[in-house]
């Protein structure tokens, strides 16, 4: 699995200082990949949905998406790009 692009999302909650970015992969996200995201924070995984939903929470950022999709969204508080860089550098490690 490789990251093919990262885009600033149109879904901006700037009024509360959250900015979002979309990370696109060359493959669908599977359950193994989703559970590897626990290294970033508290994982919530709703497996009973038709397309299982996941979300990883911290006070500084959140990561969310659906299984079988090729894109996930990262929301970052105060648009602190260091968190985005940290996630991008480490997201495929241990997967």
Secondary structure, DSSP 8 states (H G I E B T S, - for coil): --EEEEEE-S--BGGGTEEEEEEEESS---HHHHHHGGGGSEEEEETTSSS-EEEEE-SSEEEEEETT-SEEEEEEETT-HHHHHHHHHHTTTT-
